[in-house]
Amino acid sequence: MTPEMIVHGAEWTAKELFVYPNEFIYWSIQIVMYPYMTGLVAGAFVLSSLYHVFGQQDLKDMARFSLVFSLALLPVAMIPLLMHVQQPLRGMYVLFTPHFTSAISAFGIVFSTYAMIVLSEIWFVYRVYFVDQVQVLARKTDLGSRLKRLVYQVLTLGAYDISQDAVATDKKAVKILAAIGIPVACFLHGYAGFIFGSVKANALWMSPLMPVIFIMSAVVSGIALCMLTYIVIMEFKKFQAILARGRGDESVHLIVGAEIDVISKTSRYLIGFLVAAISLEMLDLIFRGYTAMKSWDILRSVMYGKDFVNIFVLQYGLGNLVPFILLLLPKLTIKRTALALVLVLFGVFMMRWNVVIGGQAFSLTFSGFMHYHLPIIPHNLETYKEGLLGALTVAALPFIFFWVINKFVPSLKEN
């Protein structure tokens, strides 16, 4: 085995022209997934806060769902980093040894604070439901019900008061926590943009607009994922109800599925944040071209040459312009909305890809390029973690967590 083959990144990096021997694509797909997943967390929480803080009644059902989905996304935010680093067991040090001069340590502080806010807000929102379940399950004697009742007794934290004054206090607490959580959620993801934007050695990343761009695209992706997941779940429930009724089971109530009125109203907020995200990215691109610093020649060759398809066709065209048009066209339908949401998520993913991978595409010699070949079929642990299967594993985990959480905190049921 040659010395080059034992270097992290050598297996998926291809070099072109004049590249230093020690240069490789070190940050691979997991570092793309990291800001992508943290962005989904922040965006989902912002969507829920639009109802709790600003009183947008048309988002009530979607807000309850997105709050719980944000909790399911939360533990996944750290997993891409843990899969990328060589010593994942040291990852917990970030949470237990705060250091205020380190950006990564700041993530641990913000992550812990945000987790406590989300957990507290969910508890206040569903506390009455927890108490009701304790009372309902008390009348059942089977082992499953007794174990479930024990879980709900723990979740109540001993607070069984469901009087009007207590419920009113819960609602005030939810509003306060949601208001505090909005800037914390934005900082949770904005710091990822801060890390990239503060790297002076990389011409593509060094921009004061990078944190703001990351925040706006995070809100877009979070809203889009919550809407898409909500549509899929509700349409699946509708399909199950139709099948049950078709078999003669009259006890099953018909479900209307995803209501187009709720989806269309939520899509308006998505369009607004999408416009803001696109405008900031265009502003950053124009600013780079106008200032034309020393590194502009190599940046231009990457953006308008090597990565032209990724940036202008896939990200801006297919991921931004096409869904924007689909959402603006009259007579919005569920199928057209679902297609637009998939494209929006793809566009945000391509933005993360172009920042992380594209930022490493050019050599520090400014005379060479590197290409990233995503490992598809793993042949060792490294190519699994940094390959397609590793990324799919990270992408699937939030839905598994949501399925488990939704067993005890029914985000799609009226309490």
C-alpha positions as CSV (number, residue, x, y, z in Angstrom):
1,M,0.0,0.0,0.0
2,T,1.4,3.4,-1.0
3,P,1.6,6.2,1.6
4,E,-1.0,8.1,-0.4
5,M,-3.6,5.4,0.0
6,I,-3.6,5.7,3.8
7,V,-4.4,9.4,3.7
8,H,-8.0,10.3,4.5
9,G,-9.7,11.4,1.3
10,A,-7.3,9.7,-1.1
11,E,-9.9,7.0,-2.1
12,W,-12.4,9.5,-3.5
13,T,-10.2,12.4,-4.7
14,A,-9.1,12.8,-8.3
15,K,-6.5,15.5,-9.1
16,E,-6.1,17.6,-12.2
17,L,-3.2,19.9,-13.2
18,F,-1.1,21.5,-10.5
19,V,-2.2,20.2,-7.0
20,Y,-0.1,19.9,-3.9
21,P,0.7,16.3,-2.9
22,N,-0.9,16.7,0.5
23,E,-4.2,18.2,-0.9
24,F,-7.3,16.0,-1.0
25,I,-11.1,16.3,-0.6
26,Y,-11.0,15.9,3.1
27,W,-14.6,17.0,3.8
28,S,-16.9,14.6,2.0
29,I,-20.6,13.7,2.0
30,Q,-21.0,13.6,5.8
31,I,-19.8,17.3,6.0
32,V,-22.5,18.0,3.4
33,M,-25.1,16.2,5.5
34,Y,-24.0,18.0,8.7
35,P,-25.2,21.5,7.7
36,Y,-28.1,20.0,5.8
37,M,-29.5,18.2,8.8
38,T,-28.9,21.0,11.3
39,G,-30.7,23.3,8.8
40,L,-33.7,21.0,8.8
41,V,-33.8,21.1,12.6
42,A,-33.8,24.9,12.6
43,G,-36.3,25.3,9.8
44,A,-38.8,22.9,11.4
45,F,-38.7,24.8,14.7
46,V,-39.1,28.1,12.9
47,L,-42.2,26.8,11.2
48,S,-43.7,25.7,14.5
49,S,-42.9,29.1,16.1
50,L,-44.8,31.0,13.4
51,Y,-48.0,29.7,15.1
52,H,-46.9,29.8,18.7
53,V,-45.3,33.2,18.7
54,F,-47.0,35.1,15.9
55,G,-50.4,33.5,16.2
56,Q,-50.8,32.3,12.6
57,Q,-53.9,30.1,13.2
58,D,-53.7,28.7,9.7
59,L,-50.5,26.9,10.7
60,K,-51.8,25.3,13.9
61,D,-51.9,21.7,12.7
62,M,-48.6,22.0,10.8
63,A,-47.0,23.7,13.8
64,R,-47.7,20.8,16.2
65,F,-46.4,18.4,13.7
66,S,-43.2,20.4,12.9
67,L,-42.4,20.8,16.6
68,V,-42.3,17.1,17.2
69,F,-40.5,16.5,13.9
70,S,-37.9,19.0,15.0
71,L,-37.3,16.9,18.0
72,A,-36.8,13.8,15.8
73,L,-34.3,15.7,13.7
74,L,-32.4,17.0,16.7
75,P,-30.3,14.0,17.6
76,V,-29.4,13.4,14.0
77,A,-27.7,16.8,13.7
78,M,-24.5,15.5,15.4
79,I,-24.4,12.1,13.7
80,P,-22.7,13.2,10.5
81,L,-19.8,14.7,12.5
82,L,-19.5,11.6,14.6
83,M,-19.4,9.4,11.4
84,H,-16.8,11.7,9.9
85,V,-14.3,12.0,12.7
86,Q,-11.8,9.3,13.5
87,Q,-12.5,9.3,17.2
88,P,-16.3,9.5,17.5
89,L,-16.3,8.7,21.3
90,R,-14.7,12.0,22.0
91,G,-17.7,13.8,20.4
92,M,-19.4,14.1,23.8
93,Y,-16.6,16.3,25.0
94,V,-18.1,19.2,23.0
95,L,-21.2,19.0,25.2
96,F,-19.5,18.6,28.6
97,T,-16.4,20.8,28.2
98,P,-17.5,24.2,26.8
99,H,-14.9,26.5,25.5
100,F,-16.1,30.0,24.4
101,T,-13.3,30.7,21.9
102,S,-14.1,27.6,19.8
103,A,-16.8,27.6,17.1
104,I,-17.3,23.8,17.5
105,S,-17.6,24.2,21.3
106,A,-20.1,26.9,20.7
107,F,-22.2,24.4,18.8
108,G,-22.2,22.1,21.9
109,I,-23.5,25.0,24.0
110,V,-26.2,26.1,21.5
111,F,-27.1,22.5,20.8
112,S,-27.7,21.7,24.5
113,T,-29.7,24.9,25.0
114,Y,-31.8,24.3,21.9
115,A,-32.5,20.7,23.0
116,M,-33.7,21.9,26.4
117,I,-36.0,24.5,24.7
118,V,-37.5,22.0,22.3
119,L,-38.1,19.4,25.0
120,S,-39.6,21.9,27.4
121,E,-41.9,23.3,24.7
122,I,-43.1,19.9,23.7
123,W,-43.8,19.1,27.4
124,F,-45.9,22.2,27.9
125,V,-47.8,21.6,24.6
126,Y,-48.6,18.0,25.4
127,R,-48.8,18.0,29.2
128,V,-52.6,17.9,29.3
129,Y,-52.4,14.9,26.8
130,F,-50.0,13.1,29.1
131,V,-52.3,13.6,32.1
132,D,-55.3,12.4,30.1
133,Q,-53.5,9.2,29.0
134,V,-52.5,8.4,32.6
135,Q,-56.2,8.6,33.5
136,V,-57.4,6.6,30.5
137,L,-54.8,3.8,30.8
138,A,-55.6,3.5,34.6
139,R,-58.8,1.6,33.5
140,K,-56.8,-1.0,31.5
141,T,-55.0,-3.9,33.2
142,D,-53.0,-5.6,30.4
143,L,-49.2,-5.4,30.7
144,G,-48.8,-3.1,27.6
145,S,-51.2,-0.5,29.0
146,R,-49.6,-0.6,32.4
147,L,-46.1,-0.1,30.9
148,K,-47.4,2.7,28.7
149,R,-49.1,4.3,31.7
150,L,-45.8,4.2,33.6
151,V,-44.2,6.1,30.7
152,Y,-46.9,8.8,30.7
153,Q,-46.6,9.1,34.5
154,V,-42.9,9.9,34.0
155,L,-43.7,12.3,31.2
156,T,-46.1,14.3,33.4
157,L,-43.2,15.0,35.8
158,G,-45.8,14.9,38.6
159,A,-47.8,17.9,37.2
160,Y,-51.4,16.7,37.1
161,D,-53.2,20.1,37.3
162,I,-55.2,20.6,34.2
163,S,-57.3,23.5,35.4
164,Q,-57.9,26.5,33.1
165,D,-55.4,28.5,34.9
166,A,-52.7,25.8,34.6
167,V,-53.5,25.3,30.9
168,A,-53.3,29.1,30.4
169,T,-49.9,29.1,32.1
170,D,-48.7,26.3,29.8
171,K,-49.7,28.3,26.7
172,K,-47.8,31.4,28.0
173,A,-44.7,29.2,28.6
174,V,-44.9,27.7,25.1
175,K,-45.0,31.2,23.6
176,I,-42.0,32.4,25.6
177,L,-40.0,29.3,24.8
178,A,-40.9,29.5,21.1
179,A,-39.8,33.2,21.1
180,I,-36.5,32.3,22.7
181,G,-36.0,29.3,20.5
182,I,-36.2,31.2,17.2
183,P,-32.8,33.0,17.6
184,V,-31.3,29.9,19.2
185,A,-32.4,27.7,16.3
186,C,-31.0,30.3,13.8
187,F,-27.7,30.4,15.7
188,L,-27.6,26.6,15.8
189,H,-27.4,26.6,12.0
190,G,-25.9,30.0,11.4
191,Y,-22.8,29.0,13.2
192,A,-22.2,26.3,10.5
193,G,-22.1,29.2,8.0
194,F,-19.9,31.1,10.4
195,I,-17.4,28.2,10.3
196,F,-17.2,28.2,6.6
197,G,-17.3,32.0,6.2
198,S,-14.4,32.5,8.6
199,V,-12.0,30.2,6.8
200,K,-9.6,32.8,5.3
201,A,-7.6,30.2,3.4
202,N,-10.6,29.3,1.2
203,A,-11.7,31.9,-1.3
204,L,-15.1,30.4,-1.9
205,W,-16.1,30.2,1.7
206,M,-14.8,33.5,3.1
207,S,-17.9,35.7,3.0
208,P,-19.7,37.6,5.7
209,L,-23.0,36.6,4.0
210,M,-22.3,32.9,4.5
211,P,-24.1,32.6,7.9
212,V,-27.2,34.5,6.8
213,I,-27.4,32.4,3.6
214,F,-27.2,29.2,5.6
215,I,-29.9,30.4,8.0
216,M,-32.3,31.3,5.2
217,S,-31.8,28.1,3.2
218,A,-32.2,26.2,6.5
219,V,-35.6,27.7,7.1
220,V,-36.6,26.8,3.5
221,S,-35.4,23.2,3.8
222,G,-37.0,22.7,7.2
223,I,-40.4,24.0,6.1
224,A,-40.2,21.9,2.9
225,L,-39.4,18.7,4.7
226,C,-42.2,19.2,7.3
227,M,-44.7,19.9,4.5
228,L,-43.6,16.9,2.4
229,T,-43.6,14.5,5.4
230,Y,-47.0,15.8,6.5
231,I,-48.4,15.2,3.0
232,V,-47.0,11.7,2.7
233,I,-48.3,10.6,6.2
234,M,-51.7,12.1,5.7
235,E,-52.2,10.7,2.2
236,F,-51.0,7.3,3.5
237,K,-53.5,7.4,6.3
238,K,-56.2,8.3,3.8
239,F,-55.2,5.4,1.5
240,Q,-55.3,3.0,4.5
241,A,-58.8,4.2,5.5
242,I,-60.1,3.8,2.0
243,L,-58.7,0.2,1.9
244,A,-60.3,-0.6,5.2
245,R,-63.7,0.8,4.2
246,G,-63.4,-1.2,0.9
247,R,-63.0,-4.4,3.0
248,G,-66.3,-3.5,4.8
249,D,-64.8,-2.2,8.0
250,E,-67.3,0.6,8.8
251,S,-65.6,1.4,12.1
252,V,-62.8,3.2,10.3
253,H,-63.5,6.9,9.7
254,L,-62.7,8.4,6.3
255,I,-59.7,10.7,6.4
256,V,-59.5,13.7,4.1
257,G,-55.7,13.4,3.8
258,A,-53.6,16.5,3.5
259,E,-55.8,19.5,3.2
260,I,-54.9,21.7,0.3
261,D,-56.0,24.8,2.3
262,V,-53.4,24.1,5.0
263,I,-50.7,23.2,2.4
264,S,-51.4,26.3,0.2
265,K,-51.2,28.6,3.3
266,T,-47.9,27.0,4.5
267,S,-46.5,27.2,1.0
268,R,-46.8,31.0,1.1
269,Y,-44.4,31.2,4.0
270,L,-42.1,28.8,2.1
271,I,-42.2,31.1,-1.0
272,G,-41.3,34.1,1.1
273,F,-38.2,32.4,2.7
274,L,-37.3,30.9,-0.7
275,V,-37.2,34.4,-2.3
276,A,-35.0,35.7,0.6
277,A,-32.6,32.7,0.3
278,I,-32.3,33.1,-3.5
279,S,-31.8,36.9,-3.2
280,L,-29.0,36.5,-0.7
281,E,-27.2,33.9,-2.8
282,M,-27.5,36.1,-5.9
283,L,-26.2,39.1,-3.9
284,D,-23.2,37.1,-2.7
285,L,-22.5,35.9,-6.3
286,I,-22.7,39.5,-7.7
287,F,-20.6,40.9,-4.9
288,R,-17.8,38.4,-5.6
289,G,-17.8,39.2,-9.3
290,Y,-17.9,43.0,-8.6
291,T,-15.0,43.0,-6.1
292,A,-13.0,40.5,-8.3
293,M,-10.4,39.8,-5.7
294,K,-7.2,37.9,-6.4
295,S,-8.9,34.6,-6.2
296,W,-11.7,35.5,-8.5
297,D,-10.1,33.9,-11.6
298,I,-10.0,30.5,-10.0
299,L,-13.5,30.9,-8.5
300,R,-14.9,31.9,-11.8
301,S,-13.4,28.9,-13.5
302,V,-15.0,26.7,-10.8
303,M,-18.4,28.3,-10.7
304,Y,-18.8,29.0,-14.5
305,G,-16.8,26.0,-15.6
306,K,-16.2,22.9,-13.5
307,D,-19.3,23.2,-11.3
308,F,-21.6,25.1,-13.8
309,V,-24.1,22.2,-14.0
310,N,-24.2,21.7,-10.2
311,I,-24.6,25.4,-9.4
312,F,-26.7,27.0,-12.2
313,V,-28.6,24.0,-13.5
314,L,-29.2,21.7,-10.5
315,Q,-29.1,24.2,-7.6
316,Y,-30.5,27.5,-9.1
317,G,-32.5,26.0,-11.9
318,L,-34.0,22.7,-10.8
319,G,-33.8,23.3,-7.1
320,N,-34.9,27.0,-6.9
321,L,-36.5,28.3,-10.1
322,V,-38.6,25.3,-11.0
323,P,-40.2,24.8,-7.6
324,F,-40.7,28.6,-7.3
325,I,-42.8,28.5,-10.5
326,L,-44.7,25.4,-9.5
327,L,-45.7,26.9,-6.2
328,L,-46.8,30.2,-7.8
329,L,-48.9,28.7,-10.5
330,P,-52.7,29.0,-9.9
331,K,-54.8,26.0,-8.7
332,L,-52.2,24.4,-6.5
333,T,-52.6,20.7,-6.1
334,I,-51.1,18.2,-3.6
335,K,-49.1,16.4,-6.2
336,R,-47.6,19.6,-7.7
337,T,-46.8,20.8,-4.2
338,A,-45.1,17.5,-3.3
339,L,-43.0,17.7,-6.5
340,A,-42.0,21.3,-5.7
341,L,-41.1,20.4,-2.1
342,V,-38.8,17.5,-3.3
343,L,-37.1,19.9,-5.7
344,V,-36.7,22.5,-2.9
345,L,-35.0,19.9,-0.7
346,F,-32.8,18.9,-3.6
347,G,-31.9,22.5,-4.2
348,V,-30.8,23.1,-0.6
349,F,-28.8,19.9,-0.6
350,M,-27.0,21.0,-3.8
351,M,-26.3,24.4,-2.2
352,R,-24.6,22.5,0.7
353,W,-22.8,20.3,-1.8
354,N,-21.5,23.2,-3.8
355,V,-20.3,25.0,-0.7
356,V,-18.6,22.0,0.9
357,I,-17.4,20.0,-2.1
358,G,-17.0,23.0,-4.5
359,G,-15.0,24.9,-1.9
360,Q,-12.4,22.2,-2.0
361,A,-12.4,21.7,-5.7
362,F,-9.6,24.1,-6.5
363,S,-6.0,23.7,-5.3
364,L,-4.3,26.3,-3.1
365,T,-1.9,26.7,-6.0
366,F,-4.8,28.3,-7.9
367,S,-3.6,26.3,-10.9
368,G,-5.2,22.9,-10.3
369,F,-8.5,21.2,-9.5
370,M,-9.7,18.2,-7.4
371,H,-12.8,16.1,-8.1
372,Y,-14.8,14.2,-5.6
373,H,-16.1,10.7,-6.5
374,L,-18.8,9.6,-4.0
375,P,-18.2,6.0,-2.9
376,I,-21.3,4.1,-4.0
377,I,-20.5,0.5,-3.0
378,P,-18.4,0.4,0.3
379,H,-15.5,-1.9,0.6
380,N,-14.5,-0.8,4.1
381,L,-15.8,1.1,7.0
382,E,-14.4,4.4,5.7
383,T,-16.1,4.2,2.3
384,Y,-19.3,3.3,4.1
385,K,-19.3,6.3,6.4
386,E,-18.1,8.7,3.7
387,G,-20.2,7.2,0.9
388,L,-23.8,7.0,-0.3
389,L,-24.9,4.4,2.2
390,G,-23.6,6.5,5.1
391,A,-25.5,9.5,3.9
392,L,-28.7,7.5,3.4
393,T,-28.3,6.1,6.9
394,V,-28.2,9.7,8.3
395,A,-31.2,10.7,6.1
396,A,-33.3,7.7,7.3
397,L,-32.7,8.2,11.1
398,P,-35.1,11.2,11.6
399,F,-38.1,9.2,10.3
400,I,-37.3,6.3,12.6
401,F,-37.0,8.6,15.6
402,F,-40.2,10.4,14.6
403,W,-42.1,7.1,14.4
404,V,-41.0,6.2,17.9
405,I,-41.7,9.7,19.4
406,N,-45.1,9.9,17.6
407,K,-46.2,6.7,19.6
408,F,-46.2,8.8,22.8
409,V,-46.5,12.3,21.4
410,P,-49.2,12.1,18.6
411,S,-48.4,15.2,16.5
412,L,-51.1,14.3,14.0
413,K,-54.0,13.8,16.4
414,E,-56.2,16.3,18.1
415,N,-55.8,16.3,21.9
